[in-house]
Amino acid sequence: MAGGLSRLMLTGDDRQERANNTRTFLAVERLKVIGYYATTTYRLGLDEAAAMYGVGRRTYPIPALLLARLAVDAGSQGGGVGSRLLLHALRKIAAASRHVGFEVVVVHAIDKDAVTFYTQRGFTRFEDHDLHLFMPVKNLLATLEDYSD
């Protein structure tokens, strides 16, 4: 496990996991980490809530789940690993929504390519932040319901 993602997972990123602040899921192929994602609870403050839907629409913080990181090893990119990780994440998030109340899934994309990846999969940009995206849980559940038939 000497590759880039494997090294990252073995260093600082696991501190949040050990502190029970995040949950991290790995994609492993031939004993090598080829991708991963992490989730954590999140709350959209009043300014973020207004930015999500447009100023003036919300007046209280919104409980959310943050897809904190989703990464694929450079050698595995383009093979669908990211899409499979995202689908796995969204299924886990949908299951969690049946036990814990939160309204949206939030993503802080690393760059414009990541924004494209997420928008092609149903996420919407915040009105005032190009790299922040969201998906209402009701949309997530409806989408997964469509795929389960």
C-alpha positions, -999 to 999 in steps of 0.1 A, spaced: 0 0 0 26 25 -10 5 43 -36 -6 79 -33 -41 73 -19 -29 45 3 -2 67 18 -28 95 23 -51 71 41 -23 59 64 -13 94 74 -34 123 86 -68 114 71 -74 86 96 -74 109 126 -109 121 119 -121 85 116 -105 75 149 -122 105 166 -156 93 152 -159 126 132 -160 109 98 -167 75 83 -143 65 55 -150 38 28 -123 23 6 -122 9 -29 -95 -17 -29 -81 -37 -58 -52 -62 -54 -45 -49 -19 -41 -13 -32 -65 15 -23 -77 28 -56 -104 52 -42 -122 63 -12 -148 86 2 -157 100 36 -189 113 51 -196 134 82 -224 153 97 -228 189 86 -250 219 92 -257 247 67 -256 280 85 -281 307 77 -258 322 51 -251 289 34 -288 280 35 -297 312 18 -269 307 -8 -281 272 -15 -316 282 -27 -311 319 -31 -312 348 -5 -343 349 16 -357 315 11 -345 299 44 -343 314 79 -329 285 99 -299 263 97 -303 231 77 -291 197 89 -270 180 63 -245 153 55 -212 162 39 -196 140 14 -163 152 27 -139 136 3 -142 114 -28 -109 105 -46 -97 80 -71 -61 70 -77 -47 85 -109 -41 51 -124 -77 41 -118 -94 72 -131 -117 69 -161 -128 33 -152 -159 41 -133 -144 38 -98 -156 74 -89 -191 67 -101 -193 34 -82 -179 51 -50 -205 79 -53 -233 54 -58 -222 35 -28 -220 67 -8 -255 78 -18 -270 44 -10 -254 46 25 -266 82 29 -301 72 19 -301 44 44 -289 68 71 -316 93 63 -342 67 75 -326 68 110 -312 104 113 -329 136 101 -310 157 76 -323 176 46 -295 177 21 -262 161 10 -235 186 5 -203 183 -15 -173 207 -16 -157 199 -50 -120 203 -53 -121 218 -88 -143 224 -119 -138 188 -132 -152 176 -99 -181 200 -102 -189 185 -136 -187 150 -122 -213 159 -95 -236 179 -116 -238 151 -142 -250 129 -113 -278 151 -100 -261 176 -77 -269 214 -79 -244 242 -74 -250 267 -46 -260 300 -61 -230 319 -48 -202 293 -46 -190 275 -78 -174 246 -59 -202 238 -34 -230 215 -45 -260 199 -29 -287 173 -34 -319 173 -13 -325 140 4 -360 138 -11 -344 139 -46 -318 113 -36 -344 89 -23 -365 94 -55 -335 88 -77 -325 56 -59 -361 44 -60 -361 49 -98 -330 27 -100 -342 -1 -77 -372 -10 -100 
